[in-house]
Amino acid sequence: MPYGLARCPDERVYAAADASHYRDEPVYVSNEMPTEAVQAWAMSQPGFEDIWIDRDHNGWISVGFSEGAEDRQGELEQEFPGVGVVAVPLDWTASELEALRAEAFSAMEEAGFPVGGGHSVPAGLVQMSVGELDEEHLTPLADLAGPRLCVEGVDPEDVIRDGPQPTEGEGWRLLGAAHSGATYRTGVATTQAQYDGLWAESGVSGDPPAVDFDREIVIWFGAVYGSGCEVRLDDVSVDPDTSLVHAELVVPGVHQSCNSDANPAAYVVALERDRLPQGGFAVQLGPEDPPSGVPEERTLVDVDLRSPGSTAQDHEIHLDEELIGQPDRYVVGPGGVIEPGYPAYYELDLSCDFSTFGPINGVVWKAETEAIDADPPSAWEAAADEAGIVDVELLMEIDPARLSLTANDHTEHYVPSPGATATCP
């Protein structure tokens, strides 16, 4: 990195107390720790800088001091007996970080660059978002390089450059594009009548260009973008293993942020039949499942369209019924965070060992009984898909802490297990 500047770490590392000050108990799994009471006490103490929750140490409260941390540790233990709280010595102050942040922002603004970022007292860092990580964007920060400043952005070789909308690619050609139509939509046409309807639905102006339906089909991608971050269709991908056709949509340039408004971007393409998957297939805007609440993004085609001139009837081009009416669910994976009393969902691989689970909320959980180990409950096996994945509902309780995993009306309970390693991620 030029000028001795450092790239911001992928995972933020917070300052911690001496290991001798931590215990296995208590374990905080949500926000049940008495943070407000500790903060009220700490704010009147000399050298107080900040307070934070340390999920790497059982959710304990960390109180950062730039002076007298060892003295504060004894006072914390006396003031809050039985509470998981530690005094963390800091080699920096909040005011020093704030001043460095102000200097860095001013330097970037004087150079005429948009800038974003912030500072973290627990991490002891000022993080600057500079856009492209080239010398031009880093030069204004050269005089500020040091252990308390880091930069984040995109490497020059990874920047998607501005350029014209491609009009063709491997096995596809662009028929029309416009900021029109609905968002989170796709559609397929195999006849001229279907094509005329799809063209009108896309909102692209003018007459639809000619299509050779003997060797092509038509696909509409009804994309979405936030103003200031317009999208571009760079390619059309076909995955024969998953029978999925999707757009390769990119956002050219480097953006500090994008507006959250949802604007339409319609792309209508002709795709050669010999690129289609064997049998039926699905069409989406991208390789990931559609967001919750927009089942219209995924279009299913029930028939094989690789043969020249083959067609799909209107009822054979439809939405995915499994997505229609699907409740808006909160889905988490390993390392996820959930709230007590509110269900979340987890795709659980039944091939793993169930004696431990997680981490969830920074905690590894252990089965409450020894009945569950390497063999999953039969009720869970009955509900699993062909890949051995079962959709499990998670429900967390506190006081005492317990995590329930439920699938197919069968529930297993887990309790916090400090120091354990998850064998069932």
Secondary structure, DSSP 8 states (H G I E B T S, - for coil): -GGG-EE--SS-------GGG--S----SSS-S-HHHHHHHHTTSTTEEEEEEEGGGTTEEEEEESS-HHHHHHHHHHHSTT--EEEEE-SS-HHHHHHHHHHHHHHHHHTT---EEEEETTTTEEEEEEEE-SHHHHGGGGGG-STTEEEEEE-GGG---------EETTEEEEEEES-S-SSEEEEESSHHHHHHHHHHHT--S------TTTEEEEEEEEEE-TTS--EEEEEEEETTTTEEEEEEE--S--S------EEEEEEEEEEGGGS-SS-EEEESSSS---TT-GGG-EEE-S---STT----GGGEEE-TTTTT-----B--TT----TTS-EEEEEETTS--SEEEEETTEEEEESSTT-SSS--HHHHHH--TTSEEEEEEEEETTTTEEEEEETTEEEEEEE-TT---S--
